């Protein structure tokens, strides 16, 4: 017969206490999936976001028990998201801003077998510094032309063994690693987040900054055009409204024949043109 446990490893106890305290300390709790995340991705992020974001890696069962005991709006809705390997991020920053910062902090990484190339992978012509031997076969199988010079393998000319979007096999990945070529762009995005009782999904937190910038620019231009058309004066459009009014006034002056210093030349030119037209018609007129 099993007895209920009343003691736990110190590490789990510390984890539990963290998840009891941090959701109360910060406005936002976000989760990232770490199954395919490497430590080389997390270390620069921790450094960049230090002081603004607390990263906590905790076992899902510990997190579930901690959340069940918390009286925070929406916290229990996060229990269902604790699947697989996850990491928590606690911050007072908007989850949308945090996701944008994460997307900007992408790094280039060595490839593993099965990774997808983030760009056309170009192996430049150079001395590899590698001694001849079995490596020659690896270069040949990858389609990279080589030659032997001064006791080392030289890449004879620039080559592209894999193009953007193509899979990198394990053998080529190992070869690129030896050449210090990093063909995989890696980043981290939020899987879900809770902000003051509101839960956001992964897709809801994706922001296309360029698209939004263009939409704001278009909205601004449309607002300016409307304000000019309606003659609603602001500091931004007053010069355009006055210029439009001036053009209308000049056109009205010319059309009505009301002379001013600015329009007399146009009015006289118009009158001369009309007079010439009448004279031409009179010249061609033949009485019946």
BAZABA-420106 format. One record per residue (C-alpha): residue number from 1; residue in three letters; x negated, y, z. Coordinates in steps of 0.5 Angstrom, whole numbers. Layout:
BEGIN
SEVO seq type    xx    yy    zz
SEVO NUM  ALA     X     Y     Z
...
# end
This chain:
BEGIN
SEVO seq type    xx    yy    zz
SEVO   1  UNK     0     0     0
SEVO   2  UNK    -3     7    -2
SEVO   3  UNK    -3    13     3
SEVO   4  UNK    -2    20     0
SEVO   5  UNK    -8    23    -1
SEVO   6  UNK    -9    29     4
SEVO   7  UNK   -17    31     2
SEVO   8  UNK   -19    33    -5
SEVO   9  UNK   -26    34    -8
SEVO  10  UNK   -29    41    -6
SEVO  11  UNK   -29    43   -13
SEVO  12  UNK   -22    41   -14
SEVO  13  UNK   -20    45    -8
SEVO  14  UNK   -24    51   -11
SEVO  15  UNK   -20    51   -18
SEVO  16  UNK   -14    50   -14
SEVO  17  UNK   -15    56   -10
SEVO  18  UNK   -17    60   -16
SEVO  19  UNK   -11    59   -20
SEVO  20  UNK    -7    61   -13
SEVO  21  UNK   -10    68   -13
SEVO  22  UNK   -12    70   -20
SEVO  23  UNK    -5    70   -23
SEVO  24  UNK    -3    75   -18
SEVO  25  UNK    -9    79   -19
SEVO  26  UNK    -8    80   -26
SEVO  27  UNK    -2    82   -31
SEVO  28  UNK    -4    77   -36
SEVO  29  UNK    -6    70   -36
SEVO  30  UNK    -8    67   -43
SEVO  31  UNK   -10    60   -45
SEVO  32  UNK   -15    57   -50
SEVO  33  UNK   -16    50   -53
SEVO  34  UNK   -23    48   -52
SEVO  35  UNK   -23    41   -56
SEVO  36  UNK   -27    44   -62
SEVO  37  UNK   -30    50   -58
SEVO  38  UNK   -37    50   -57
SEVO  39  UNK   -41    53   -51
SEVO  40  UNK   -45    57   -56
SEVO  41  UNK   -38    60   -58
SEVO  42  UNK   -36    62   -50
SEVO  43  UNK   -43    64   -48
SEVO  44  UNK   -43    71   -52
SEVO  45  UNK   -36    72   -51
SEVO  46  UNK   -37    71   -43
SEVO  47  UNK   -42    77   -44
SEVO  48  UNK   -38    81   -48
SEVO  49  UNK   -32    81   -44
SEVO  50  UNK   -35    81   -37
SEVO  51  UNK   -32    85   -32
SEVO  52  UNK   -25    85   -36
SEVO  53  UNK   -24    78   -37
SEVO  54  UNK   -25    72   -32
SEVO  55  UNK   -26    65   -35
SEVO  56  UNK   -24    59   -31
SEVO  57  UNK   -24    52   -34
SEVO  58  UNK   -20    48   -30
SEVO  59  UNK   -17    41   -30
SEVO  60  UNK    -9    41   -33
SEVO  61  UNK    -7    37   -27
SEVO  62  UNK   -10    42   -22
SEVO  63  UNK    -7    47   -26
SEVO  64  UNK     0    44   -26
SEVO  65  UNK     0    43   -18
SEVO  66  UNK    -2    50   -17
SEVO  67  UNK     3    53   -22
SEVO  68  UNK     9    49   -19
SEVO  69  UNK     7    53   -12
SEVO  70  UNK     7    60   -15
SEVO  71  UNK    13    65   -15
SEVO  72  UNK    11    69   -21
SEVO  73  UNK    16    70   -27
SEVO  74  UNK    15    65   -33
SEVO  75  UNK     9    62   -29
SEVO  76  UNK    13    55   -29
SEVO  77  UNK    14    56   -37
SEVO  78  UNK     6    55   -38
SEVO  79  UNK     6    48   -35
SEVO  80  UNK     8    45   -41
SEVO  81  UNK     2    48   -45
SEVO  82  UNK    -3    45   -40
SEVO  83  UNK    -5    39   -45
SEVO  84  UNK   -12    37   -47
SEVO  85  UNK   -18    41   -46
SEVO  86  UNK   -16    48   -44
SEVO  87  UNK   -19    54   -41
SEVO  88  UNK   -16    60   -38
SEVO  89  UNK   -17    67   -39
SEVO  90  UNK   -15    73   -34
SEVO  91  UNK   -14    80   -35
SEVO  92  UNK   -11    86   -35
SEVO  93  UNK   -12    87   -42
SEVO  94  UNK    -6    86   -47
SEVO  95  UNK    -6    79   -50
SEVO  96  UNK    -5    82   -57
SEVO  97  UNK   -12    87   -56
SEVO  98  UNK   -15    81   -53
SEVO  99  UNK   -14    76   -59
SEVO 100  UNK   -16    82   -63
SEVO 101  UNK   -23    82   -59
SEVO 102  UNK   -23    75   -60
SEVO 103  UNK   -23    75   -67
SEVO 104  UNK   -28    80   -68
SEVO 105  UNK   -33    76   -64
SEVO 106  UNK   -34    70   -69
SEVO 107  UNK   -41    67   -70
SEVO 108  UNK   -44    63   -75
SEVO 109  UNK   -46    56   -73
SEVO 110  UNK   -50    50   -75
SEVO 111  UNK   -45    45   -78
SEVO 112  UNK   -43    38   -76
SEVO 113  UNK   -40    33   -81
SEVO 114  UNK   -33    34   -83
SEVO 115  UNK   -34    42   -82
SEVO 116  UNK   -31    46   -87
SEVO 117  UNK   -36    51   -90
SEVO 118  UNK   -34    58   -89
SEVO 119  UNK   -38    61   -95
SEVO 120  UNK   -42    59  -101
SEVO 121  UNK   -48    55   -98
SEVO 122  UNK   -54    58  -101
SEVO 123  UNK   -61    54  -100
SEVO 124  UNK   -66    59  -102
SEVO 125  UNK   -73    58  -106
SEVO 126  UNK   -78    57  -100
SEVO 127  UNK   -83    53   -97
SEVO 128  UNK   -79    49   -92
SEVO 129  UNK   -86    47   -88
SEVO 130  UNK   -83    40   -88
SEVO 131  UNK   -88    34   -89
SEVO 132  UNK   -87    30   -95
SEVO 133  UNK   -83    23   -93
SEVO 134  UNK   -76    20   -92
SEVO 135  UNK   -74    28   -92
SEVO 136  UNK   -75    28  -100
SEVO 137  UNK   -69    23  -101
SEVO 138  UNK   -64    27   -97
SEVO 139  UNK   -66    33  -101
SEVO 140  UNK   -65    29  -107
SEVO 141  UNK   -58    27  -105
SEVO 142  UNK   -56    34  -103
SEVO 143  UNK   -58    36  -110
SEVO 144  UNK   -63    41  -108
SEVO 145  UNK   -69    41  -112
SEVO 146  UNK   -76    40  -109
SEVO 147  UNK   -83    40  -110
SEVO 148  UNK   -89    38  -106
SEVO 149  UNK   -94    44  -105
SEVO 150  UNK  -100    44  -100
SEVO 151  UNK   -98    38   -97
SEVO 152  UNK   -91    41   -95
SEVO 153  UNK   -84    40   -99
SEVO 154  UNK   -82    47  -102
SEVO 155  UNK   -75    48  -105
SEVO 156  UNK   -76    49  -112
SEVO 157  UNK   -70    54  -114
SEVO 158  UNK   -64    57  -110
SEVO 159  UNK   -59    52  -110
SEVO 160  UNK   -51    51  -107
SEVO 161  UNK   -50    44  -105
SEVO 162  UNK   -43    46  -102
SEVO 163  UNK   -38    52  -104
SEVO 164  UNK   -34    56   -99
SEVO 165  UNK   -28    51   -97
SEVO 166  UNK   -31    45   -98
SEVO 167  UNK   -33    39   -93
SEVO 168  UNK   -40    39   -91
SEVO 169  UNK   -42    31   -90
SEVO 170  UNK   -46    29   -84
SEVO 171  UNK   -52    28   -88
SEVO 172  UNK   -52    35   -91
SEVO 173  UNK   -50    38   -84
SEVO 174  UNK   -57    35   -81
SEVO 175  UNK   -61    38   -87
SEVO 176  UNK   -58    45   -86
SEVO 177  UNK   -59    45   -79
SEVO 178  UNK   -67    43   -80
SEVO 179  UNK   -67    49   -85
SEVO 180  UNK   -64    54   -80
SEVO 181  UNK   -58    55   -84
SEVO 182  UNK   -51    56   -81
SEVO 183  UNK   -45    55   -86
SEVO 184  UNK   -40    55   -81
SEVO 185  UNK   -36    61   -78
SEVO 186  UNK   -33    60   -71
SEVO 187  UNK   -28    64   -67
SEVO 188  UNK   -23    63   -61
SEVO 189  UNK   -16    65   -61
SEVO 190  UNK   -11    65   -56
SEVO 191  UNK    -6    59   -56
SEVO 192  UNK    -1    62   -51
SEVO 193  UNK    -1    68   -46
SEVO 194  UNK     4    70   -40
SEVO 195  UNK     4    78   -39
SEVO 196  UNK     9    80   -33
SEVO 197  UNK    14    74   -34
SEVO 198  UNK    14    75   -42
SEVO 199  UNK    11    68   -45
SEVO 200  UNK     8    69   -52
SEVO 201  UNK     6    64   -57
SEVO 202  UNK     0    63   -62
SEVO 203  UNK     3    66   -68
SEVO 204  UNK     6    72   -64
SEVO 205  UNK    -1    74   -62
SEVO 206  UNK    -4    74   -69
SEVO 207  UNK    -5    81   -71
SEVO 208  UNK    -7    83   -78
SEVO 209  UNK   -10    90   -77
SEVO 210  UNK   -11    92   -84
SEVO 211  UNK    -4    91   -86
SEVO 212  UNK    -1    95   -80
SEVO 213  UNK    -6   100   -81
SEVO 214  UNK    -3   101   -88
SEVO 215  UNK     4   101   -86
SEVO 216  UNK     2   106   -81
SEVO 217  UNK    -1   110   -87
SEVO 218  UNK     5   109   -91
SEVO 219  UNK    10   111   -86
SEVO 220  UNK     6   117   -84
SEVO 221  UNK     6   119   -92
SEVO 222  UNK    13   118   -92
SEVO 223  UNK    15   122   -86
SEVO 224  UNK    11   128   -89
SEVO 225  UNK    14   128   -96
SEVO 226  UNK    21   128   -92
SEVO 227  UNK    19   134   -88
SEVO 228  UNK    17   138   -94
SEVO 229  UNK    23   136   -98
SEVO 230  UNK    28   138   -92
SEVO 231  UNK    23   144   -90
SEVO 232  UNK    22   142   -83
SEVO 233  UNK    16   146   -81
SEVO 234  UNK    10   142   -77
SEVO 235  UNK     3   144   -76
SEVO 236  UNK     1   138   -81
SEVO 237  UNK     6   141   -87
SEVO 238  UNK     7   148   -86
SEVO 239  UNK     2   150   -92
SEVO 240  UNK     5   145   -97
SEVO 241  UNK    12   147   -95
SEVO 242  UNK    10   155   -96
SEVO 243  UNK     6   152  -103
SEVO 244  UNK    13   149  -105
SEVO 245  UNK    17   155  -103
SEVO 246  UNK    12   160  -107
SEVO 247  UNK    13   155  -113
SEVO 248  UNK    20   155  -113
SEVO 249  UNK    20   163  -112
SEVO 250  UNK    16   164  -118
SEVO 251  UNK    20   159  -122
SEVO 252  UNK    26   163  -120
SEVO 253  UNK    23   170  -122
SEVO 254  UNK    21   168  -129
SEVO 255  UNK    28   165  -130
SEVO 256  UNK    32   171  -128
SEVO 257  UNK    27   176  -131
SEVO 258  UNK    26   179  -124
SEVO 259  UNK    19   182  -125
SEVO 260  UNK    13   182  -120
SEVO 261  UNK     6   183  -120
SEVO 262  UNK     5   175  -120
SEVO 263  UNK    10   174  -125
SEVO 264  UNK    11   179  -130
SEVO 265  UNK     5   176  -135
SEVO 266  UNK     9   170  -135
SEVO 267  UNK    16   174  -136
SEVO 268  UNK    13   178  -142
SEVO 269  UNK    10   172  -145
SEVO 270  UNK    17   168  -145
SEVO 271  UNK    20   175  -147
SEVO 272  UNK    15   175  -153
SEVO 273  UNK    16   168  -155
SEVO 274  UNK    24   168  -155
SEVO 275  UNK    23   175  -159
SEVO 276  UNK    19   171  -164
SEVO 277  UNK    24   166  -164
SEVO 278  UNK    30   170  -166
SEVO 279  UNK    26   174  -171
SEVO 280  UNK    24   167  -174
SEVO 281  UNK    31   165  -174
SEVO 282  UNK    33   172  -177
SEVO 283  UNK    28   172  -183
SEVO 284  UNK    31   165  -185
SEVO 285  UNK    38   167  -185
SEVO 286  UNK    42   167  -191
SEVO 287  UNK    49   171  -191
SEVO 288  UNK    54   166  -194
# end
